[in-house]
Amino acid sequence: MRKLTVILVMAAMCFGVIGTAFANDPGTKLTRGVTNSLTGLLEVPLTIGEEWKASNNMAVGIFVGAGKGLVWGFMRTLSGLYDLLTFPIPIPEKYDSIMKPDYVWRTTPTHLITDQPAAAGQPSVPHSK
C-alpha cells in the first residue's frame, strides 16, 4: 500500500510539471482538477484574511470571510471534480477553467478581481487568467 501511495504521489508531481509546460491541454485540466478538488477548502482561511484586510475589522473579516470562503471553497472543489471527470474533453473551450483564478493561491485578492476598468485615480487590477 505504501508503494502505491508513493507511486501515485510521484505521478501527480509528474503531471504537475507536464501540465505547466503545455497550456490549454488535458494534462493541465487534469492537474487543475486534482489540485482544486484537494485544496478547495483553503479558500476559507484565505478569504477570511482578505476580508479582514479589506474591512480593517476582525469580526467582519472572520464572519464574512468564513461565509464567502465556504461558498468559494465548495465551488472550487466542485470545479476541481468537474475538471477531473471531464479532463479529456475540451469543454469549456481549449480546456479552460470554469473558475477564476485557476487555483486557490493567487496574488490578487478575490474582492479586487474584476473585468471592469478602474475608475480615475484607481489602480487597475485585471482579471487573472
Residue frames as a rotation matrix with the C-alpha (Angstrom) as fourth column:
MET 1
0.569 0.823 0.000 0.00
0.823 -0.569 0.000 0.00
0.000 0.000 -1.000 0.00
ARG 2
0.430 -0.484 -0.762 2.83
0.180 -0.782 0.597 2.36
-0.885 -0.394 -0.249 0.83
LYS 3
-0.648 -0.692 0.318 4.49
0.416 0.029 0.909 1.74
-0.638 0.721 0.269 -2.55
LEU 4
-0.124 0.705 0.699 1.22
0.975 -0.043 0.216 2.52
0.182 0.708 -0.682 -4.34
THR 5
0.763 0.394 -0.512 0.90
0.540 -0.825 0.169 5.78
-0.356 -0.405 -0.842 -2.43
VAL 6
-0.051 -0.877 -0.477 4.46
0.094 -0.480 0.872 6.78
-0.994 -0.001 0.107 -3.32
ILE 7
-0.684 -0.168 0.710 3.83
0.676 0.220 0.704 5.93
-0.275 0.961 -0.037 -6.99
LEU 8
0.300 0.888 0.349 0.61
0.940 -0.338 0.051 7.96
0.164 0.313 -0.936 -7.06
VAL 9
0.661 -0.131 -0.739 2.30
0.272 -0.876 0.399 10.96
-0.699 -0.464 -0.543 -5.44
MET 10
-0.449 -0.891 -0.058 5.18
0.182 -0.155 0.971 10.78
-0.875 0.426 0.232 -7.91
ALA 11
-0.452 0.362 0.815 2.73
0.892 0.172 0.418 10.51
0.011 0.916 -0.401 -10.83
ALA 12
0.667 0.728 -0.159 0.81
0.737 -0.676 -0.001 13.54
-0.109 -0.116 -0.987 -9.57
MET 13
0.285 -0.654 -0.701 4.06
0.074 -0.714 0.696 15.50
-0.956 -0.251 -0.155 -9.33
CYS 14
-0.706 -0.545 0.453 4.99
0.447 0.154 0.881 14.50
-0.549 0.825 0.135 -12.88
PHE 15
0.016 0.799 0.602 1.56
0.987 -0.110 0.121 15.51
0.163 0.592 -0.790 -14.16
GLY 16
0.701 0.229 -0.675 2.01
0.470 -0.861 0.196 18.84
-0.536 -0.455 -0.711 -12.38
VAL 17
-0.249 -0.874 -0.417 5.31
0.006 -0.432 0.902 19.52
-0.968 0.222 0.112 -14.14
ILE 18
-0.749 0.013 0.663 3.99
0.636 0.295 0.713 18.34
-0.186 0.955 -0.229 -17.51
GLY 19
0.238 0.966 0.101 0.73
0.969 -0.228 -0.097 20.28
-0.071 0.120 -0.990 -17.07
THR 20
0.536 -0.071 -0.842 2.54
0.194 -0.959 0.204 23.57
-0.822 -0.273 -0.500 -16.57
ALA 21
-0.573 -0.818 0.053 4.70
0.195 -0.073 0.978 23.03
-0.796 0.571 0.202 -19.65
PHE 22
-0.840 0.360 0.406 1.73
0.444 0.025 0.896 22.97
0.312 0.933 -0.181 -22.05
ALA 23
-0.768 0.618 -0.168 -1.09
-0.368 -0.640 -0.674 25.47
-0.524 -0.456 0.719 -21.79
ASN 24
0.045 0.931 -0.363 -4.65
-0.934 -0.090 -0.347 24.52
-0.356 0.354 0.865 -22.67
ASP 25
-0.426 -0.159 -0.891 -4.29
-0.560 0.820 0.121 20.75
0.711 0.550 -0.438 -22.77
PRO 26
0.548 0.715 -0.435 -5.87
-0.121 0.582 0.804 17.77
0.828 -0.388 0.405 -20.99
GLY 27
-0.099 -0.667 -0.738 -2.85
0.765 0.424 -0.486 17.43
0.637 -0.613 0.468 -18.67
THR 28
-0.887 -0.179 0.425 -3.32
-0.050 -0.879 -0.474 20.97
0.458 -0.442 0.771 -17.40
LYS 29
-0.020 0.970 0.241 -7.02
-0.701 -0.186 0.688 20.35
0.713 -0.155 0.684 -16.87
LEU 30
0.479 0.134 -0.868 -6.29
0.318 0.895 0.314 17.10
0.818 -0.426 0.386 -15.00
THR 31
-0.545 -0.766 -0.342 -3.67
0.659 -0.138 -0.740 18.79
0.519 -0.628 0.580 -12.81
ARG 32
-0.740 0.349 0.575 -6.04
-0.453 -0.890 -0.043 21.68
0.497 -0.292 0.817 -12.09
GLY 33
0.293 0.923 -0.250 -8.80
-0.430 0.361 0.827 19.20
0.854 -0.135 0.503 -11.24
VAL 34
0.198 -0.311 -0.930 -6.68
0.696 0.713 -0.090 17.24
0.691 -0.629 0.358 -8.78
THR 35
-0.797 -0.604 0.010 -5.31
0.444 -0.596 -0.669 20.41
0.410 -0.529 0.743 -7.19
ASN 36
-0.593 0.611 0.523 -8.65
-0.587 -0.774 0.238 22.20
0.550 -0.167 0.818 -6.85
SER 37
0.412 0.785 -0.462 -10.53
-0.182 0.568 0.802 19.17
0.893 -0.246 0.377 -5.55
LEU 38
0.142 -0.438 -0.887 -7.89
0.825 0.549 -0.139 18.68
0.548 -0.712 0.439 -2.83
THR 39
-0.749 -0.572 -0.334 -7.26
0.661 -0.623 -0.418 22.32
0.031 -0.534 0.845 -1.89
GLY 40
-0.212 0.746 0.631 -10.72
0.445 -0.501 0.742 23.88
0.870 0.438 -0.226 -2.32
LEU 41
0.687 0.569 -0.452 -11.32
0.634 -0.165 0.756 24.40
0.356 -0.806 -0.474 1.38
LEU 42
-0.345 -0.843 -0.413 -8.16
0.918 -0.396 0.040 26.52
-0.198 -0.365 0.910 1.64
GLU 43
-0.314 0.346 0.884 -10.42
0.425 -0.782 0.456 29.26
0.849 0.519 0.099 0.33
VAL 44
0.665 0.668 -0.334 -11.84
0.580 -0.181 0.794 29.67
0.470 -0.722 -0.508 3.86
PRO 45
0.340 -0.544 -0.767 -8.72
0.736 -0.354 0.577 30.95
-0.586 -0.761 0.279 5.66
LEU 46
-0.656 -0.605 0.452 -7.56
0.752 -0.467 0.465 32.82
-0.070 0.644 0.762 2.56
THR 47
-0.138 0.706 0.695 -10.86
0.488 -0.562 0.668 34.66
0.862 0.431 -0.267 2.20
ILE 48
0.709 0.306 -0.635 -11.01
0.704 -0.253 0.664 35.41
0.042 -0.918 -0.395 5.94
GLY 49
-0.160 -0.876 -0.454 -7.63
0.767 -0.400 0.502 37.11
-0.622 -0.268 0.736 5.62
GLU 50
-0.707 -0.064 0.704 -8.68
0.618 -0.539 0.573 39.04
0.343 0.840 0.420 2.51
GLU 51
0.297 0.911 0.285 -11.91
0.531 -0.405 0.744 40.26
0.794 -0.070 -0.604 4.11
TRP 52
0.535 -0.186 -0.824 -10.11
0.798 -0.208 0.565 41.16
-0.276 -0.960 0.038 7.33
LYS 53
-0.558 -0.821 -0.122 -7.60
0.695 -0.543 0.471 43.31
-0.453 0.178 0.874 5.43
ALA 54
-0.581 0.379 0.720 -10.29
0.542 -0.481 0.690 44.88
0.607 0.791 0.074 3.24
SER 55
0.447 0.883 0.145 -12.59
0.424 -0.352 0.835 45.83
0.788 -0.312 -0.532 6.13
ASN 56
-0.516 -0.731 0.447 -9.98
-0.176 -0.420 -0.890 46.53
0.839 -0.538 0.088 8.85
ASN 57
0.043 0.599 0.800 -12.39
-0.993 -0.065 0.102 44.88
0.113 -0.798 0.592 11.25
MET 58
-0.856 -0.498 0.142 -11.64
-0.514 0.848 -0.129 41.48
-0.056 -0.183 -0.981 12.77
ALA 59
-0.380 0.781 0.496 -15.27
-0.092 0.502 -0.860 40.45
-0.920 -0.373 -0.119 13.34
VAL 60
0.557 0.563 -0.610 -16.32
-0.631 -0.191 -0.752 41.35
-0.540 0.804 0.249 9.80
GLY 61
-0.176 -0.739 -0.650 -13.27
-0.968 0.251 -0.023 39.59
0.181 0.625 -0.759 8.40
ILE 62
-0.886 -0.190 0.423 -13.97
-0.329 0.901 -0.284 36.39
-0.327 -0.391 -0.860 10.30
PHE 63
-0.193 0.905 0.380 -17.71
0.053 0.397 -0.917 36.13
-0.980 -0.157 -0.124 9.72
VAL 64
0.646 0.408 -0.645 -17.99
-0.568 -0.307 -0.763 37.50
-0.510 0.860 0.034 6.19
GLY 65
-0.186 -0.824 -0.535 -14.73
-0.980 0.191 0.046 35.83
0.065 0.533 -0.844 5.15
ALA 66
-0.764 -0.055 0.643 -15.80
-0.258 0.939 -0.226 32.47
-0.592 -0.339 -0.732 6.55
GLY 67
0.258 0.947 0.192 -19.12
-0.025 0.205 -0.978 32.64
-0.966 0.248 0.077 4.72
LYS 68
0.644 -0.077 -0.761 -17.60
-0.742 -0.305 -0.597 33.68
-0.186 0.949 -0.253 1.42
GLY 69
-0.412 -0.910 -0.053 -14.74
-0.906 0.403 0.126 31.22
-0.094 0.100 -0.991 1.90
LEU 70
-0.424 0.339 0.839 -17.09
-0.095 0.905 -0.414 28.30
-0.901 -0.255 -0.352 2.42
VAL 71
0.693 0.715 -0.092 -19.01
-0.118 -0.014 -0.993 29.19
-0.712 0.699 0.075 -0.75
TRP 72
0.444 -0.612 -0.655 -15.81
-0.895 -0.268 -0.357 29.73
0.043 0.744 -0.666 -2.78
GLY 73
-0.554 -0.699 0.452 -14.28
-0.740 0.662 0.116 26.55
-0.381 -0.270 -0.884 -1.34
PHE 74
-0.005 0.661 0.750 -17.33
0.051 0.750 -0.660 24.47
-0.999 0.035 -0.037 -2.21
MET 75
0.865 0.334 -0.374 -17.40
-0.307 -0.239 -0.921 25.94
-0.398 0.912 -0.104 -5.71
ARG 76
0.089 -0.918 -0.386 -13.65
-0.996 -0.076 -0.050 25.37
0.017 0.389 -0.921 -6.19
THR 77
-0.559 -0.250 0.790 -13.93
-0.413 0.911 -0.003 21.75
-0.719 -0.328 -0.613 -5.02
LEU 78
0.412 0.781 0.470 -16.83
0.165 0.443 -0.881 21.13
-0.896 0.441 0.053 -7.41
SER 79
0.739 -0.234 -0.632 -14.88
-0.656 -0.466 -0.594 22.85
-0.156 0.853 -0.498 -10.19
GLY 80
-0.346 -0.933 0.100 -11.95
-0.907 0.360 0.220 20.52
-0.241 -0.015 -0.970 -9.48
LEU 81
-0.324 0.310 0.894 -14.17
-0.013 0.943 -0.332 17.45
-0.946 -0.119 -0.302 -9.56
TYR 82
0.783 0.605 -0.144 -15.68
-0.095 -0.113 -0.989 18.65
-0.615 0.788 -0.031 -12.86
ASP 83
0.359 -0.739 -0.571 -12.18
-0.933 -0.285 -0.218 19.10
-0.002 0.611 -0.792 -14.32
LEU 84
-0.543 -0.565 0.622 -11.21
-0.610 0.774 0.171 15.62
-0.578 -0.287 -0.764 -13.10
LEU 85
-0.001 0.653 0.757 -14.23
0.189 0.744 -0.641 13.97
-0.982 0.142 -0.125 -14.69
THR 86
0.878 0.451 0.158 -14.03
0.256 -0.166 -0.952 15.87
-0.404 0.877 -0.261 -17.99
PHE 87
0.204 -0.872 -0.444 -10.28
-0.254 -0.485 0.837 16.37
-0.946 -0.058 -0.320 -18.48
PRO 88
-0.554 -0.491 0.673 -10.11
0.517 0.431 0.740 14.58
-0.653 0.757 0.015 -21.87
ILE 89
0.198 0.746 0.636 -12.94
0.980 -0.168 -0.109 16.73
0.025 0.645 -0.764 -23.28
PRO 90
-0.787 -0.586 0.193 -12.11
0.591 -0.806 -0.040 20.33
0.179 0.083 0.980 -24.39
ILE 91
0.217 0.877 0.429 -15.11
0.363 -0.480 0.799 21.83
0.906 -0.018 -0.422 -22.58
PRO 92
0.720 0.430 -0.545 -15.01
0.031 -0.804 -0.593 24.77
-0.694 0.410 -0.592 -21.85
GLU 93
0.963 -0.269 0.018 -13.18
0.001 -0.065 -0.998 25.82
0.269 0.961 -0.063 -24.98
LYS 94
0.243 -0.970 -0.032 -9.47
-0.266 -0.035 -0.963 24.92
0.933 0.243 -0.267 -25.05
TYR 95
0.088 -0.157 -0.984 -9.64
0.720 0.692 -0.045 23.14
0.688 -0.705 0.174 -21.65
ASP 96
-0.461 -0.238 0.855 -10.06
-0.219 -0.903 -0.369 26.50
0.860 -0.357 0.364 -19.90
SER 97
-0.905 0.094 -0.416 -11.02
0.424 0.307 -0.852 26.69
0.048 -0.947 -0.317 -16.24
ILE 98
0.003 0.963 0.268 -14.62
0.615 -0.213 0.759 27.34
0.788 0.162 -0.593 -15.20
MET 99
0.853 0.223 -0.472 -13.41
0.520 -0.454 0.724 29.18
-0.053 -0.863 -0.503 -12.10
LYS 100
0.160 -0.797 0.583 -11.04
0.367 -0.500 -0.785 32.12
0.916 0.339 0.212 -11.95
PRO 101
0.010 -0.898 -0.439 -8.36
-1.000 -0.017 0.011 32.26
-0.017 0.439 -0.898 -10.73
ASP 102
0.163 0.053 -0.985 -7.42
-0.526 0.849 -0.041 28.74
0.835 0.525 0.166 -11.76
TYR 103
-0.204 -0.338 -0.919 -6.03
0.558 0.731 -0.393 27.74
0.804 -0.593 0.039 -8.37
VAL 104
0.675 0.524 -0.519 -6.68
0.701 -0.237 0.672 28.64
0.230 -0.818 -0.527 -4.74
TRP 105
-0.030 -0.731 -0.682 -3.39
0.691 -0.508 0.514 30.52
-0.723 -0.456 0.520 -4.40
ARG 106
0.488 0.247 0.837 -3.42
0.789 -0.535 -0.302 33.91
0.373 0.808 -0.456 -6.05
THR 107
-0.634 -0.756 -0.161 -1.65
0.766 -0.587 -0.261 37.21
0.103 -0.289 0.952 -5.91
THR 108
-0.772 0.461 0.437 -4.77
-0.331 -0.879 0.342 39.36
0.542 0.119 0.832 -6.29
PRO 109
-0.825 0.529 0.199 -7.49
-0.033 0.305 -0.952 39.10
-0.564 -0.792 -0.234 -3.60
THR 110
-0.581 0.647 0.493 -10.84
0.813 0.488 0.318 37.91
-0.035 0.586 -0.810 -4.96
HIS 111
0.365 0.789 -0.494 -12.63
0.722 -0.575 -0.384 41.11
-0.587 -0.216 -0.780 -3.98
LEU 112
0.008 -0.423 -0.906 -10.25
-0.308 -0.863 0.400 43.06
-0.952 0.276 -0.137 -6.26
ILE 113
-0.832 -0.277 0.481 -10.56
0.316 0.478 0.820 40.80
-0.457 0.834 -0.310 -9.32
THR 114
0.214 0.909 -0.356 -12.77
0.061 -0.377 -0.924 42.47
-0.975 0.176 -0.136 -11.87
ASP 115
-0.195 -0.192 0.962 -13.29
0.955 0.188 0.231 42.81
-0.225 0.963 0.147 -15.59
GLN 116
0.817 0.570 0.089 -14.36
0.576 -0.807 -0.127 46.44
-0.001 0.155 -0.988 -15.16
PRO 117
0.009 -0.829 0.558 -11.94
0.506 -0.478 -0.718 49.26
0.863 0.289 0.415 -15.95
ALA 118
-0.334 -0.226 -0.915 -10.60
0.937 -0.187 -0.296 51.13
-0.104 -0.956 0.274 -12.95
ALA 119
0.803 0.595 -0.026 -12.09
0.595 -0.804 -0.002 54.47
-0.022 -0.014 -1.000 -12.00
ALA 120
0.472 -0.632 0.614 -9.96
0.053 -0.675 -0.735 57.58
0.880 0.380 -0.286 -12.47
GLY 121
0.080 -0.566 0.820 -7.14
-0.864 -0.449 -0.225 57.61
0.496 -0.691 -0.526 -9.96
GLN 122
0.621 0.176 0.763 -7.64
-0.599 0.735 0.318 53.94
-0.505 -0.655 0.562 -9.00
PRO 123
-0.560 -0.827 -0.048 -5.07
-0.694 0.436 0.573 51.24
-0.453 0.354 -0.818 -9.79
SER 124
0.300 0.642 -0.706 -6.24
-0.914 0.404 -0.021 48.77
0.272 0.652 0.708 -12.40
VAL 125
-0.476 -0.368 0.799 -6.41
-0.575 0.818 0.035 45.12
-0.666 -0.442 -0.601 -11.32
PRO 126
-0.306 0.365 -0.879 -7.06
-0.880 0.242 0.407 42.89
0.362 0.899 0.247 -14.32
HIS 127
0.726 0.581 0.368 -8.99
-0.651 0.753 0.095 39.64
-0.222 -0.308 0.925 -14.11
SER 128
-0.316 -0.926 0.205 -6.31
-0.788 0.377 0.487 36.97
-0.528 -0.008 -0.849 -13.71
LYS 129
0.737 0.491 -0.465 -6.22
-0.671 0.614 -0.415 34.14
0.082 0.618 0.782 -16.23
